Amino acid sequence: MQRLDDTRRWVTERAAGIVRLTLTCASLREDTEGGVQAADFDYAAYVARELILRTLSVASVCAGGELELDETQTTFDWFEGVSDDLIAEGSGLALELVGQGPADAEEWLARLSGFVAKAEAMLDLGHPVPDSRASDEMFASLALARDWIDVCAELGGPVIAIAAP
Amino acid sequence: MAESRAAAGSQAHTLRALGDPAGNLAAFMGRHGHTPDDLLGQMSTSLGEPSLAVASGSVVVGYANHKSDVDLYAIGDVPDTQRVPIISHELGPMIDLSLIDQGQLRQQLTWLKESPQVLAVGGAVADQWRTTRRILHRALRLAYGVVLRSTPEWAAIQASLRLGWLADKAVIWWRLEAWRRLVTARWLEPVNPALAAQLACEARLFALKAVTAEAGYAYPHQKWVSTELRAMGRDDLLALFRQALQAAWDVTVPVRDTDKVVDGLIGSPPSNLVVEAAYVPGVATHRLGDSTLVSRWELRGGRLDTAQLPAVRHDGHAIWRGSLEETPPEWLRQLAALGMVWIGVGHAAP
């Protein structure tokens, strides 16, 4: 059994985190992988910074951070509540792409996946979030997001704020 | 990559793409065993014949990588799908089809062209910004598009988008975006240097995008800015681009360094610019003695050392206006640090 101090906040955090991972992060991962594989490290560094910030925001929302990710809001804090270690890991990955790019691109991509998985694990779902880019997992990822958003709505959570990042 | 003019224009800011858009589209469709004409078949016959059918997107502009898709726009007497395209895989590559109501689009383009300012202050700060961005980006995508079918009226409207005035507005838009980041970075530097560093990085990147747009590379997505700088042969600016991405993670780089870089790229801001701050949705305030409790969605918040906060207004209008150089009042800096305000930069009315 798991005791929860504030069920509405706990469910809203997870719903927000799932939406961020399945929508925004998925397409940015595709862009980053495309850039790295094409050895266009300038493009890859641009999109990877955005991906890494969004990944940190998943860790942030699980640590009391902002629930509504509005990327047009310049005051949105990607880092609130995130551990220094995870921020250092993210910035290290981002900086490796700038300029010449990493010595071993595939190894860098594997470390990026590990970084995203760490933030995902903070949602404490007990299973990985399905990959919304994979045709065989797309519907499972949508169903997962819908399930959590439904419960969030039942608890009176701010569904409008988290459903459209 | 060869650089060419996407269309002839009479003013300075002629739209530029990599390669010829029609050729880019034909080559992309050819790789999937199709022709651009096959795209017309993607538009359901039940919608009737569109007044304007345009293929656009990074593929057409020549920026595509192997994961890129084609954006198809059908303009006519159709329900407007707004931000949510209909996705089709039928032709092999991914096609995003957006339906646009022609009456609404005609109005939007007239408004865009005739507005004296790209972004005027007053009104709901964030909503006004979003509306302007949506219309400006939509117009730019159509301007870059390859026309697949059109009535004479819409052929003329589409051609008018390439005459320079639209690119001029795009240049101003990216400059405003750079200054908006810079102002927020200055405000947050003393209280959240990590976030200020990211904003300073973005101020530099948006200023670079304003430079590429000024050279005609006005396609509305800043993620291609390095591709555009390379096409311009500007290795010096590519070096600035990489410095910006490094500075994003370096809290020891003061924001005033970014002031200088941005000034060097886009010049000083005009004197009629105004900074606006509005509460974000979901904010509530509660007086607690000499302090005020500020919460958002009743799920996150903070306590401010003041009993004098502006009342919450639900219309999204500004609770504070000032100049770019102005130091914000302490209560506003605290609200910004808590992420409770949306900050905008626009032109004062003449």
Boltz contact constraints between the chains, C-beta under 6 A:
constraints:
  - contact:
      token1: [A, 9]
      token2: [B, 299]
      max_distance: 6.0
  - contact:
      token1: [A, 30]
      token2: [B, 67]
      max_distance: 6.0
  - contact:
      token1: [A, 34]
      token2: [B, 65]
      max_distance: 6.0
  - contact:
      token1: [A, 34]
      token2: [B, 67]
      max_distance: 6.0
  - contact:
      token1: [A, 38]
      token2: [B, 65]
      max_distance: 6.0
  - contact:
      token1: [A, 42]
      token2: [B, 226]
      max_distance: 6.0
  - contact:
      token1: [A, 43]
      token2: [B, 226]
      max_distance: 6.0
  - contact:
      token1: [A, 45]
      token2: [B, 245]
      max_distance: 6.0
  - contact:
      token1: [A, 46]
      token2: [B, 223]
      max_distance: 6.0
  - contact:
      token1: [A, 47]
      token2: [B, 223]
      max_distance: 6.0
  - contact:
      token1: [A, 66]
      token2: [B, 339]
      max_distance: 6.0
  - contact:
      token1: [A, 67]
      token2: [B, 299]
      max_distance: 6.0
  - contact:
      token1: [A, 73]
      token2: [B, 342]
      max_distance: 6.0
  - contact:
      token1: [A, 74]
      token2: [B, 184]
      max_distance: 6.0
  - contact:
      token1: [A, 74]
      token2: [B, 199]
      max_distance: 6.0
  - contact:
      token1: [A, 74]
      token2: [B, 343]
      max_distance: 6.0
  - contact:
      token1: [A, 75]
      token2: [B, 336]
      max_distance: 6.0
  - contact:
      token1: [A, 75]
      token2: [B, 339]
      max_distance: 6.0
  - contact:
      token1: [A, 76]
      token2: [B, 339]
      max_distance: 6.0
  - contact:
      token1: [A, 77]
      token2: [B, 195]
      max_distance: 6.0
  - contact:
      token1: [A, 77]
      token2: [B, 339]
      max_distance: 6.0
  - contact:
      token1: [A, 79]
      token2: [B, 194]
      max_distance: 6.0
  - contact:
      token1: [A, 91]
      token2: [B, 249]
      max_distance: 6.0
  - contact:
      token1: [A, 98]
      token2: [B, 242]
      max_distance: 6.0
  - contact:
      token1: [A, 98]
      token2: [B, 245]
      max_distance: 6.0
  - contact:
      token1: [A, 98]
      token2: [B, 246]
      max_distance: 6.0
  - contact:
      token1: [A, 99]
      token2: [B, 242]
      max_distance: 6.0
  - contact:
      token1: [A, 158]
      token2: [B, 297]
      max_distance: 6.0
